[in-house]
Amino acid sequence: MYSEKVMEHFRNPKNVGEMKDPDGVGEVGNPVCGDVMKVYIKVSKKGGKEIISNIKFKTFGCVAAIASSSMLTEIVKGKTLEEAERITRKDVSEALGGLPPVKEHCSNLAADALKKAILDYLSKRGKNEGGPERS
Ligand code: FES
């Protein structure tokens, strides 16, 4: 049912766990099955651009959800925020060699959780930069 790549990422997922002091966190639940995924990102400046220098995830989900999260973290590491925002669940499932049609919704979790983590980062950064100066 699953591609070899999916099984590889399921058996040996990359970047699993929590992150201390993340710059952004995104959590989504899958309404279809009730599974949940949390993504943590660390953002650094490189060559004047903001890049995702580290990413971790925690998933309570099925084989496809775990493999998608693991693959997503591999794709996203080192990308700029703009590049990372453009990553879709299709990119994730293609990188995994495809997912069975009934499991396509599982790859939504990864892409959606990442988008939320980026939004979380941007809103925190906005507050820090836009806030009144105190002396
Ligand atoms: Fe829940 Fe796949 S069945 S994420």
Backbone and ligand atoms as CSV (ligand in chain L), in Angstrom:
chain,resi,resn,atom,element,x,y,z
A,1,MET,N,N,0.825,-1.209,0.000
A,1,MET,CA,C,0.000,0.000,0.000
A,1,MET,C,C,0.868,1.273,0.000
A,2,TYR,N,N,1.952,1.275,0.797
A,2,TYR,CA,C,2.805,2.461,0.872
A,2,TYR,C,C,4.088,2.280,0.070
A,3,SER,N,N,4.633,3.412,-0.434
A,3,SER,CA,C,5.903,3.361,-1.153
A,3,SER,C,C,7.030,3.064,-0.160
A,4,GLU,N,N,8.156,2.655,-0.718
A,4,GLU,CA,C,9.322,2.351,0.117
A,4,GLU,C,C,9.759,3.595,0.898
A,5,LYS,N,N,9.661,4.754,0.236
A,5,LYS,CA,C,10.061,6.028,0.874
A,5,LYS,C,C,9.184,6.320,2.087
A,6,VAL,N,N,7.888,6.072,1.941
A,6,VAL,CA,C,6.971,6.291,3.067
A,6,VAL,C,C,7.386,5.396,4.234
A,7,MET,N,N,7.624,4.133,3.964
A,7,MET,CA,C,7.972,3.192,5.027
A,7,MET,C,C,9.291,3.576,5.691
A,8,GLU,N,N,10.225,4.059,4.863
A,8,GLU,CA,C,11.535,4.467,5.378
A,8,GLU,C,C,11.366,5.608,6.395
A,9,HIS,N,N,10.546,6.609,6.024
A,9,HIS,CA,C,10.338,7.764,6.925
A,9,HIS,C,C,9.491,7.384,8.130
A,10,PHE,N,N,8.628,6.398,7.960
A,10,PHE,CA,C,7.813,5.958,9.093
A,10,PHE,C,C,8.680,5.206,10.105
A,11,ARG,N,N,9.540,4.339,9.582
A,11,ARG,CA,C,10.381,3.538,10.487
A,11,ARG,C,C,11.444,4.390,11.149
A,12,ASN,N,N,11.947,5.361,10.395
A,12,ASN,CA,C,13.057,6.151,10.900
A,12,ASN,C,C,12.786,7.633,10.669
A,13,PRO,N,N,11.768,8.174,11.366
A,13,PRO,CA,C,11.394,9.572,11.102
A,13,PRO,C,C,12.496,10.546,11.510
A,14,LYS,N,N,12.615,11.595,10.717
A,14,LYS,CA,C,13.643,12.613,10.975
A,14,LYS,C,C,13.034,13.781,11.756
A,15,ASN,N,N,13.863,14.390,12.598
A,15,ASN,CA,C,13.474,15.621,13.310
A,15,ASN,C,C,12.236,15.458,14.198
A,16,VAL,N,N,12.159,14.338,14.876
A,16,VAL,CA,C,11.033,14.121,15.792
A,16,VAL,C,C,11.371,14.709,17.149
A,17,GLY,N,N,10.364,15.262,17.811
A,17,GLY,CA,C,10.547,15.697,19.194
A,17,GLY,C,C,10.104,17.119,19.398
A,18,GLU,N,N,10.303,17.596,20.634
A,18,GLU,CA,C,9.934,18.970,20.938
A,18,GLU,C,C,11.151,19.853,20.784
A,19,MET,N,N,10.904,21.159,20.700
A,19,MET,CA,C,12.015,22.098,20.594
A,19,MET,C,C,11.943,23.064,21.770
A,20,LYS,N,N,13.114,23.340,22.328
A,20,LYS,CA,C,13.151,24.325,23.413
A,20,LYS,C,C,13.187,25.705,22.792
A,21,ASP,N,N,12.429,26.637,23.325
A,21,ASP,CA,C,12.383,28.015,22.826
A,21,ASP,C,C,12.212,28.121,21.311
A,22,PRO,N,N,11.169,27.547,20.758
A,22,PRO,CA,C,10.966,27.694,19.305
A,22,PRO,C,C,10.566,29.126,18.963
A,23,ASP,N,N,10.812,29.538,17.724
A,23,ASP,CA,C,10.380,30.868,17.282
A,23,ASP,C,C,8.929,30.835,16.811
A,24,GLY,N,N,8.467,29.660,16.415
A,24,GLY,CA,C,7.076,29.528,15.986
A,24,GLY,C,C,6.582,28.112,16.211
A,25,VAL,N,N,5.295,27.999,16.576
A,25,VAL,CA,C,4.696,26.674,16.791
A,25,VAL,C,C,3.360,26.619,16.063
A,26,GLY,N,N,3.098,25.517,15.408
A,26,GLY,CA,C,1.809,25.346,14.738
A,26,GLY,C,C,1.236,23.990,15.082
A,27,GLU,N,N,-0.058,23.983,15.408
A,27,GLU,CA,C,-0.687,22.702,15.742
A,27,GLU,C,C,-1.978,22.567,14.944
A,28,VAL,N,N,-2.164,21.420,14.334
A,28,VAL,CA,C,-3.430,21.182,13.626
A,28,VAL,C,C,-3.949,19.789,13.953
A,29,GLY,N,N,-5.256,19.689,13.891
A,29,GLY,CA,C,-5.899,18.398,14.066
A,29,GLY,C,C,-6.555,18.015,12.754
A,30,ASN,N,N,-6.606,16.755,12.484
A,30,ASN,CA,C,-7.266,16.282,11.274
A,30,ASN,C,C,-8.710,15.913,11.604
A,31,PRO,N,N,-9.662,16.679,11.051
A,31,PRO,CA,C,-11.065,16.425,11.417
A,31,PRO,C,C,-11.546,15.048,10.954
A,32,VAL,N,N,-10.874,14.495,9.944
A,32,VAL,CA,C,-11.320,13.202,9.406
A,32,VAL,C,C,-11.064,12.064,10.396
A,33,CYS,N,N,-9.903,12.106,11.034
A,33,CYS,CA,C,-9.530,10.962,11.876
A,33,CYS,C,C,-9.232,11.352,13.326
A,34,GLY,N,N,-9.091,12.660,13.593
A,34,GLY,CA,C,-8.803,13.090,14.960
A,34,GLY,C,C,-7.329,13.112,15.292
A,35,ASP,N,N,-6.475,12.818,14.329
A,35,ASP,CA,C,-5.035,12.848,14.605
A,35,ASP,C,C,-4.526,14.286,14.717
A,36,VAL,N,N,-3.407,14.442,15.411
A,36,VAL,CA,C,-2.903,15.778,15.710
A,36,VAL,C,C,-1.408,15.887,15.392
A,37,MET,N,N,-1.022,17.043,14.875
A,37,MET,CA,C,0.394,17.269,14.620
A,37,MET,C,C,0.837,18.638,15.106
A,38,LYS,N,N,2.045,18.682,15.653
A,38,LYS,CA,C,2.592,19.938,16.136
A,38,LYS,C,C,3.955,20.148,15.463
A,39,VAL,N,N,4.186,21.344,14.945
A,39,VAL,CA,C,5.458,21.651,14.285
A,39,VAL,C,C,6.116,22.837,14.997
A,40,TYR,N,N,7.416,22.727,15.248
A,40,TYR,CA,C,8.183,23.795,15.899
A,40,TYR,C,C,9.238,24.280,14.906
A,41,ILE,N,N,9.398,25.610,14.792
A,41,ILE,CA,C,10.461,26.101,13.911
A,41,ILE,C,C,11.383,27.085,14.619
A,42,LYS,N,N,12.604,27.112,14.143
A,42,LYS,CA,C,13.600,28.065,14.601
A,42,LYS,C,C,13.980,28.866,13.354
A,43,VAL,N,N,13.983,30.188,13.464
A,43,VAL,CA,C,14.276,31.022,12.297
A,43,VAL,C,C,15.575,31.786,12.525
A,44,SER,N,N,16.437,31.805,11.505
A,44,SER,CA,C,17.694,32.566,11.605
A,44,SER,C,C,17.832,33.438,10.373
A,45,LYS,N,N,18.706,34.436,10.506
A,45,LYS,CA,C,18.969,35.323,9.361
A,45,LYS,C,C,20.203,34.824,8.627
A,46,LYS,N,N,20.076,34.758,7.306
A,46,LYS,CA,C,21.231,34.333,6.508
A,46,LYS,C,C,21.201,35.125,5.217
A,47,GLY,N,N,22.264,35.875,4.966
A,47,GLY,CA,C,22.329,36.682,3.740
A,47,GLY,C,C,21.145,37.630,3.628
A,48,GLY,N,N,20.711,38.203,4.765
A,48,GLY,CA,C,19.600,39.160,4.747
A,48,GLY,C,C,18.236,38.496,4.641
A,49,LYS,N,N,18.199,37.164,4.578
A,49,LYS,CA,C,16.903,36.487,4.493
A,49,LYS,C,C,16.652,35.677,5.748
A,50,GLU,N,N,15.377,35.461,6.010
A,50,GLU,CA,C,15.028,34.630,7.153
A,50,GLU,C,C,14.870,33.193,6.684
A,51,ILE,N,N,15.630,32.305,7.284
A,51,ILE,CA,C,15.515,30.909,6.885
A,51,ILE,C,C,15.107,30.034,8.078
A,52,ILE,N,N,14.503,28.940,7.759
A,52,ILE,CA,C,14.142,27.980,8.802
A,52,ILE,C,C,15.380,27.140,9.079
A,53,SER,N,N,16.039,27.453,10.177
A,53,SER,CA,C,17.311,26.782,10.445
A,53,SER,C,C,17.108,25.467,11.174
A,54,ASN,N,N,15.970,25.328,11.846
A,54,ASN,CA,C,15.692,24.043,12.505
A,54,ASN,C,C,14.177,23.836,12.559
A,55,ILE,N,N,13.795,22.588,12.503
A,55,ILE,CA,C,12.370,22.262,12.546
A,55,ILE,C,C,12.203,20.900,13.202
A,56,LYS,N,N,11.197,20.795,14.043
A,56,LYS,CA,C,10.903,19.515,14.688
A,56,LYS,C,C,9.398,19.294,14.678
A,57,PHE,N,N,8.998,18.048,14.829
A,57,PHE,CA,C,7.562,17.787,14.857
A,57,PHE,C,C,7.213,16.694,15.849
A,58,LYS,N,N,5.956,16.763,16.275
A,58,LYS,CA,C,5.398,15.679,17.095
A,58,LYS,C,C,4.061,15.325,16.462
A,59,THR,N,N,3.875,14.074,16.160
A,59,THR,CA,C,2.636,13.677,15.492
A,59,THR,C,C,1.992,12.519,16.221
A,60,PHE,N,N,0.703,12.688,16.468
A,60,PHE,CA,C,-0.089,11.571,16.936
A,60,PHE,C,C,-0.925,11.200,15.727
A,61,GLY,N,N,-0.433,10.245,14.952
A,61,GLY,CA,C,-1.146,9.965,13.710
A,61,GLY,C,C,-0.732,8.661,13.065
A,62,CYS,N,N,-1.206,8.483,11.855
A,62,CYS,CA,C,-1.009,7.218,11.130
A,62,CYS,C,C,0.342,7.199,10.424
A,63,VAL,N,N,0.605,6.106,9.753
A,63,VAL,CA,C,1.863,5.939,9.014
A,63,VAL,C,C,2.075,7.099,8.040
A,64,ALA,N,N,1.029,7.435,7.278
A,64,ALA,CA,C,1.156,8.489,6.270
A,64,ALA,C,C,1.429,9.846,6.924
A,65,ALA,N,N,0.803,10.096,8.073
A,65,ALA,CA,C,0.989,11.382,8.748
A,65,ALA,C,C,2.422,11.497,9.276
A,66,ILE,N,N,2.931,10.430,9.838
A,66,ILE,CA,C,4.292,10.459,10.379
A,66,ILE,C,C,5.312,10.595,9.240
A,67,ALA,N,N,5.124,9.830,8.176
A,67,ALA,CA,C,6.043,9.917,7.039
A,67,ALA,C,C,5.978,11.304,6.402
A,68,SER,N,N,4.771,11.883,6.297
A,68,SER,CA,C,4.635,13.225,5.702
A,68,SER,C,C,5.337,14.272,6.559
A,69,SER,N,N,5.180,14.168,7.874
A,69,SER,CA,C,5.823,15.154,8.754
A,69,SER,C,C,7.330,15.058,8.628
A,70,SER,N,N,7.832,13.837,8.636
A,70,SER,CA,C,9.269,13.630,8.550
A,70,SER,C,C,9.799,14.189,7.228
A,71,MET,N,N,9.123,13.889,6.139
A,71,MET,CA,C,9.555,14.378,4.829
A,71,MET,C,C,9.480,15.893,4.775
A,72,LEU,N,N,8.414,16.457,5.332
A,72,LEU,CA,C,8.268,17.910,5.331
A,72,LEU,C,C,9.470,18.579,6.018
A,73,THR,N,N,9.860,18.036,7.166
A,73,THR,CA,C,10.967,18.668,7.890
A,73,THR,C,C,12.247,18.613,7.059
A,74,GLU,N,N,12.414,17.531,6.308
A,74,GLU,CA,C,13.602,17.405,5.463
A,74,GLU,C,C,13.569,18.433,4.330
A,75,ILE,N,N,12.390,18.642,3.758
A,75,ILE,CA,C,12.258,19.577,2.634
A,75,ILE,C,C,12.491,21.019,3.118
A,76,VAL,N,N,11.963,21.312,4.304
A,76,VAL,CA,C,11.901,22.698,4.760
A,76,VAL,C,C,13.204,23.239,5.359
A,77,LYS,N,N,13.988,22.370,5.940
A,77,LYS,CA,C,15.205,22.834,6.620
A,77,LYS,C,C,16.097,23.615,5.667
A,78,GLY,N,N,16.452,24.853,6.064
A,78,GLY,CA,C,17.347,25.658,5.243
A,78,GLY,C,C,16.620,26.512,4.210
A,79,LYS,N,N,15.303,26.339,4.084
A,79,LYS,CA,C,14.547,27.138,3.117
A,79,LYS,C,C,14.210,28.505,3.720
A,80,THR,N,N,13.986,29.502,2.830
A,80,THR,CA,C,13.534,30.800,3.337
A,80,THR,C,C,12.064,30.657,3.745
A,81,LEU,N,N,11.585,31.631,4.516
A,81,LEU,CA,C,10.180,31.576,4.952
A,81,LEU,C,C,9.241,31.572,3.747
A,82,GLU,N,N,9.586,32.378,2.727
A,82,GLU,CA,C,8.726,32.447,1.536
A,82,GLU,C,C,8.679,31.090,0.834
A,83,GLU,N,N,9.840,30.467,0.700
A,83,GLU,CA,C,9.874,29.150,0.030
A,83,GLU,C,C,9.077,28.127,0.844
A,84,ALA,N,N,9.267,28.188,2.159
A,84,ALA,CA,C,8.598,27.208,3.021
A,84,ALA,C,C,7.087,27.379,2.969
A,85,GLU,N,N,6.631,28.634,2.907
A,85,GLU,CA,C,5.184,28.893,2.858
A,85,GLU,C,C,4.532,28.331,1.613
A,86,ARG,N,N,5.331,28.216,0.565
A,86,ARG,CA,C,4.764,27.742,-0.710
A,86,ARG,C,C,4.686,26.215,-0.798
A,87,ILE,N,N,5.222,25.523,0.183
A,87,ILE,CA,C,5.208,24.052,0.127
A,87,ILE,C,C,3.785,23.535,0.368
A,88,THR,N,N,3.347,22.670,-0.529
A,88,THR,CA,C,1.980,22.153,-0.425
A,88,THR,C,C,2.015,20.676,-0.042
A,89,ARG,N,N,0.847,20.166,0.276
A,89,ARG,CA,C,0.791,18.747,0.628
A,89,ARG,C,C,1.148,17.891,-0.588
A,90,LYS,N,N,0.934,18.472,-1.799
A,90,LYS,CA,C,1.274,17.744,-3.023
A,90,LYS,C,C,2.795,17.571,-3.105
A,91,ASP,N,N,3.530,18.636,-2.755
A,91,ASP,CA,C,4.995,18.528,-2.771
A,91,ASP,C,C,5.431,17.420,-1.827
A,92,VAL,N,N,4.771,17.371,-0.658
A,92,VAL,CA,C,5.159,16.380,0.347
A,92,VAL,C,C,4.848,14.970,-0.149
A,93,SER,N,N,3.656,14.773,-0.685
A,93,SER,CA,C,3.318,13.413,-1.105
A,93,SER,C,C,4.125,12.993,-2.326
A,94,GLU,N,N,4.452,13.962,-3.212
A,94,GLU,CA,C,5.296,13.600,-4.361
A,94,GLU,C,C,6.686,13.195,-3.908
A,95,ALA,N,N,7.228,13.933,-2.943
A,95,ALA,CA,C,8.571,13.593,-2.438
A,95,ALA,C,C,8.574,12.208,-1.801
A,96,LEU,N,N,7.404,11.781,-1.342
A,96,LEU,CA,C,7.308,10.452,-0.713
A,96,LEU,C,C,7.008,9.356,-1.741
A,97,GLY,N,N,6.972,9.742,-3.008
A,97,GLY,CA,C,6.661,8.744,-4.038
A,97,GLY,C,C,5.172,8.458,-4.106
A,98,GLY,N,N,4.363,9.399,-3.618
A,98,GLY,CA,C,2.904,9.264,-3.674
A,98,GLY,C,C,2.335,8.598,-2.444
A,99,LEU,N,N,1.073,8.952,-2.161
A,99,LEU,CA,C,0.353,8.327,-1.036
A,99,LEU,C,C,-0.911,7.695,-1.599
A,100,PRO,N,N,-1.388,6.637,-0.982
A,100,PRO,CA,C,-2.654,6.057,-1.453
A,100,PRO,C,C,-3.752,7.120,-1.349
A,101,PRO,N,N,-4.678,7.178,-2.322
A,101,PRO,CA,C,-5.705,8.236,-2.322
A,101,PRO,C,C,-6.425,8.400,-0.987
A,102,VAL,N,N,-6.723,7.329,-0.288
A,102,VAL,CA,C,-7.442,7.467,0.987
A,102,VAL,C,C,-6.571,8.088,2.065
A,103,LYS,N,N,-5.279,8.181,1.798
A,103,LYS,CA,C,-4.356,8.732,2.794
A,103,LYS,C,C,-3.872,10.130,2.436
A,104,GLU,N,N,-4.350,10.661,1.312
A,104,GLU,CA,C,-3.906,11.996,0.880
A,104,GLU,C,C,-4.180,13.042,1.961
A,105,HIS,N,N,-5.321,12.931,2.628
A,105,HIS,CA,C,-5.676,13.953,3.621
A,105,HIS,C,C,-4.660,14.010,4.764
A,106,CYS,N,N,-3.965,12.902,4.987
A,106,CYS,CA,C,-3.006,12.850,6.092
A,106,CYS,C,C,-1.830,13.798,5.853
A,107,SER,N,N,-1.479,13.994,4.573
A,107,SER,CA,C,-0.340,14.869,4.293
A,107,SER,C,C,-0.719,16.333,4.462
A,108,ASN,N,N,-2.020,16.628,4.570
A,108,ASN,CA,C,-2.459,17.999,4.869
A,108,ASN,C,C,-1.906,18.484,6.186
A,109,LEU,N,N,-1.888,17.577,7.148
A,109,LEU,CA,C,-1.478,17.939,8.502
A,109,LEU,C,C,-0.116,18.617,8.489
A,110,ALA,N,N,0.835,18.008,7.785
A,110,ALA,CA,C,2.204,18.509,7.792
A,110,ALA,C,C,2.269,19.920,7.211
A,111,ALA,N,N,1.707,20.089,6.011
A,111,ALA,CA,C,1.790,21.396,5.351
A,111,ALA,C,C,1.026,22.459,6.149
A,112,ASP,N,N,-0.127,22.094,6.707
A,112,ASP,CA,C,-0.927,23.071,7.468
A,112,ASP,C,C,-0.248,23.458,8.783
A,113,ALA,N,N,0.336,22.485,9.449
A,113,ALA,CA,C,1.007,22.786,10.723
A,113,ALA,C,C,2.206,23.696,10.479
A,114,LEU,N,N,2.900,23.467,9.373
A,114,LEU,CA,C,4.040,24.334,9.052
A,114,LEU,C,C,3.555,25.756,8.805
A,115,LYS,N,N,2.481,25.912,8.043
A,115,LYS,CA,C,1.965,27.261,7.760
A,115,LYS,C,C,1.589,27.973,9.051
A,116,LYS,N,N,0.980,27.240,9.961
A,116,LYS,CA,C,0.596,27.853,11.246
A,116,LYS,C,C,1.828,28.273,12.031
A,117,ALA,N,N,2.861,27.443,12.005
A,117,ALA,CA,C,4.087,27.769,12.743
A,117,ALA,C,C,4.721,29.033,12.164
A,118,ILE,N,N,4.690,29.166,10.837
A,118,ILE,CA,C,5.251,30.369,10.203
A,118,ILE,C,C,4.418,31.599,10.594
A,119,LEU,N,N,3.093,31.459,10.578
A,119,LEU,CA,C,2.224,32.572,10.969
A,119,LEU,C,C,2.474,32.974,12.415
A,120,ASP,N,N,2.639,31.968,13.271
A,120,ASP,CA,C,2.915,32.224,14.679
A,120,ASP,C,C,4.205,33.033,14.818
A,121,TYR,N,N,5.228,32.613,14.075
A,121,TYR,CA,C,6.501,33.327,14.107
A,121,TYR,C,C,6.315,34.773,13.644
A,122,LEU,N,N,5.610,34.943,12.505
A,122,LEU,CA,C,5.440,36.283,11.944
A,122,LEU,C,C,4.664,37.192,12.882
A,123,SER,N,N,3.648,36.626,13.565
A,123,SER,CA,C,2.877,37.493,14.458
A,123,SER,C,C,3.707,37.875,15.680
A,124,LYS,N,N,4.534,36.956,16.159
A,124,LYS,CA,C,5.399,37.309,17.304
A,124,LYS,C,C,6.428,38.340,16.893
A,125,ARG,N,N,7.002,38.153,15.720
A,125,ARG,CA,C,8.023,39.072,15.241
A,125,ARG,C,C,7.414,40.452,15.047
A,126,GLY,N,N,6.180,40.474,14.479
A,126,GLY,CA,C,5.490,41.741,14.265
A,126,GLY,C,C,5.311,42.482,15.571
A,127,LYS,N,N,4.924,41.737,16.600
A,127,LYS,CA,C,4.699,42.368,17.909
A,127,LYS,C,C,6.003,42.930,18.459
A,128,ASN,N,N,7.088,42.152,18.285
A,128,ASN,CA,C,8.373,42.600,18.821
A,128,ASN,C,C,8.871,43.848,18.102
A,129,GLU,N,N,8.687,43.845,16.759
A,129,GLU,CA,C,9.216,44.959,15.992
A,129,GLU,C,C,8.324,46.201,16.083
A,130,GLY,N,N,7.012,45.944,16.140
A,130,GLY,CA,C,6.087,47.062,16.076
A,130,GLY,C,C,5.737,47.653,17.445
A,131,GLY,N,N,6.156,46.996,18.491
A,131,GLY,CA,C,5.785,47.420,19.823
A,131,GLY,C,C,6.408,48.765,20.197
A,132,PRO,N,N,5.792,49.469,21.145
A,132,PRO,CA,C,6.345,50.753,21.557
A,132,PRO,C,C,7.686,50.562,22.269
A,133,GLU,N,N,8.553,51.510,22.060
A,133,GLU,CA,C,9.866,51.392,22.711
A,133,GLU,C,C,9.740,51.815,24.164
A,134,ARG,N,N,10.410,51.089,24.989
A,134,ARG,CA,C,10.377,51.462,26.415
A,134,ARG,C,C,11.761,51.872,26.852
A,135,SER,N,N,11.796,52.812,27.810
A,135,SER,CA,C,13.122,53.155,28.303
A,135,SER,C,C,13.140,53.010,29.803
L,1,FES,FE1,FE,-5.211,10.406,10.647
L,1,FES,FE2,FE,-3.799,9.709,8.614
L,1,FES,S1,S,-5.500,8.684,9.388
L,1,FES,S2,S,-3.614,11.490,9.791
